[in-house]
């Protein structure tokens, strides 16, 4: 409460949301909690959610806080973002990769 009183005396109330966000980030770093975002075409069921958490925690050796997002435009599969890493296993990405591979002309004329 004293901290909030100091903020109001100094007319810095507008900084309170940013201070709270930074506090949460420091708390999660101290408690070894990583935030992962999972984007899927349909909502996750409980068993799939647990498998994703196990997969991410095995790779990072951290407790995982999972944020889920549904985006039908990826058509299927999932995109997992944790920190600055991204694993894109979406059907949309696979189709783009196939289109790129087939658009290259592998036939070279020998003259």
Order of alpha helices (4+ residues) and beta strands (2+ residues): alpha-alpha-beta-alpha-beta-beta-beta-alpha
